[in-house]
Amino acid sequence: MSASLNSATAATACTAPVDPACAEPLPVLGRDVTVPLVTGGEVTYAALDYAASAPALQRVWDDVAAYAPYYGSVHRGAGYLSQLSTDLFEQSRATVAEFLDCRPADQVVFTRSTTDSLNLLAAVLPADCQVFVFETEHHASLLPWRDARVTYLNAPRTPGQAVATLERALADRDPYGPALVCVTGASNVTGELWPVKELAAAAHAHGARIVLDAAQLAPHHPVSVRELDVDWVAFSGHKLYAPFGSGVLAGRADWLQEAEPYLAGGGASRKVARREDGGVDVEWHTTAARHEAGSPNVIGVYSIASACRALNEAGFDQLVAREQHLVARVREGLAEVPAVRVLSLFGDDAPRVGVISFVVDGWNSSHFAAALSAEYGIGVRDGLFCAHPLVRTLLGSEPQAQGECGAPEAAPGETSLNAIRVSFGAGTPDEHVDRFVRAVKELVADGAKWQYRTEDGRCVPAV
Ligand SMILES: Cc1ncc(COP(=O)(O)O)c(C=O)c1O
């Protein structure tokens, strides 16, 4: 499995002859859950907020259920189940390394999430490391570096501009000190793919390293550390159909081995002894365990490995083809509604995953999202999606309090204060995106059928 995410090839990275109309969604938990509508009756819930958290794959749930009776402590028990759990934990590391097409010397560290992974990397930066990050990043990629010498790069409007902006910033940097570039693979706001391979080449040409935030990329697209030539990659299990509280930081071992452990405690230490002066001497592990102190989340880790296997077996060619078929359906449907403006940094032709944000003229986004839920049983997200600078750039709006529910927050043609995001993936049936497009058209044409009010800053049905 491999992929090239440079802007020229991303759209065609998966080109196996798949007839998307024939491909079935992968079975996920919750696919038969029904929810009540304010207008009466019940419908099957349309989970269209995969970018926040994707439902568990049925296969992941089955694997976890099969393992659960054998659950035991990892790296610290003599019993059979502890041995078995330790084996599964370490095999999961190997599965993830294979899924990411890591280099032989790379380390896979298990964390809680992408946020945790990037904070771990921030904690092990060498002294005087310069960090370069685009202002368009998710807060998890934007904020962990604030104790370092960080340069925030302006939002580019094309993939080529992103590379040129980075090149310019790196050319001005102290050429002898360590440097790190942090970049997303796919935007959690626009779904657009970033030119990761080209950014990695630019970083390396200037002696810098690069970490890929693959939180939104890995669930939708194959990721090859080797081919993209990134130094680290981070992702979260709960966005990869494995919602059991684990994440991954994989990549170069040296900075990780040279730094103090992220957490101090059992599991990270190889030898601890009292000193004569009353203190304590510690010898830390130099393996991934150095940054995994405490009892690890073996179920979370095992579920990530299960998801990696399931996605690989389903085949990314097939998954990408099916998802692109859904992306086209949604984009074509929204394009038929003049009141809808889809948010984009790189333009209509940019390759993208199944994450689409938009605003509707004359609608408060929270009101619109509440009506999609209450009247159609569709779960989307509204707001600034933990990427405040990017969404404000795309909306052309200033930070402000959100408008009152029910009251249009922006008149037609005016800027909106926040946005609506629809996102989907391997478990999404056509019916969910078709219902969504129909709902958007009906709400815009006829208005909401119900009354809504504001409660704790959110729109909710009035009754
Ligand atoms: C691009 C991106 N990076 C990082 C994160 C943070 O992921 P987590 O909340 O799992 O730590 C998200 C979450 O939405 C994201 O979309």
The ligand as an SDF file (V2000), in Angstrom:
LIG
                    3D

 16 16  0  0  0  0  0  0  0  0999 V2000
   -6.9320   17.5870   11.3150 C   0  0  0  0  0  0  0  0  0  0  0  0
   -7.1110   17.2390   12.7690 C   0  0  0  0  0  0  0  0  0  0  0  0
   -6.0350   17.1630   13.5530 N   0  0  0  0  0  0  0  0  0  0  0  0
   -6.1280   16.8490   14.8490 C   0  0  0  0  0  0  0  0  0  0  0  0
   -7.3430   16.5910   15.4330 C   0  0  0  0  0  0  0  0  0  0  0  0
   -7.4040   16.2390   16.8720 C   0  0  0  0  0  0  0  0  0  0  0  0
   -7.8320   14.9200   17.0100 O   0  0  0  0  0  0  0  0  0  0  0  0
   -8.1890   14.3540   18.4460 P   0  0  0  0  0  0  0  0  0  0  0  0
   -9.3460   15.1560   18.9430 O   0  0  0  0  0  0  0  0  0  0  0  0
   -8.5450   12.9410   18.2010 O   0  0  0  0  0  0  0  0  0  0  0  0
   -6.9880   14.5230   19.2880 O   0  0  0  0  0  0  0  0  0  0  0  0
   -8.4950   16.6570   14.6610 C   0  0  0  0  0  0  0  0  0  0  0  0
   -9.8190   16.4280   15.2730 C   0  0  0  0  0  0  0  0  0  0  0  0
  -10.8470   16.7770   14.7400 O   0  0  0  0  0  0  0  0  0  0  0  0
   -8.3780   16.9870   13.2940 C   0  0  0  0  0  0  0  0  0  0  0  0
   -9.4520   17.0550   12.5010 O   0  0  0  0  0  0  0  0  0  0  0  0
  1  2  1  0
  2  3  1  0
  2 15  2  0
  3  4  2  0
  4  5  1  0
  5  6  1  0
  5 12  2  0
  6  7  1  0
  7  8  1  0
  8  9  2  0
  8 10  1  0
  8 11  1  0
 12 13  1  0
 12 15  1  0
 13 14  2  0
 15 16  1  0
M  END
$$$$
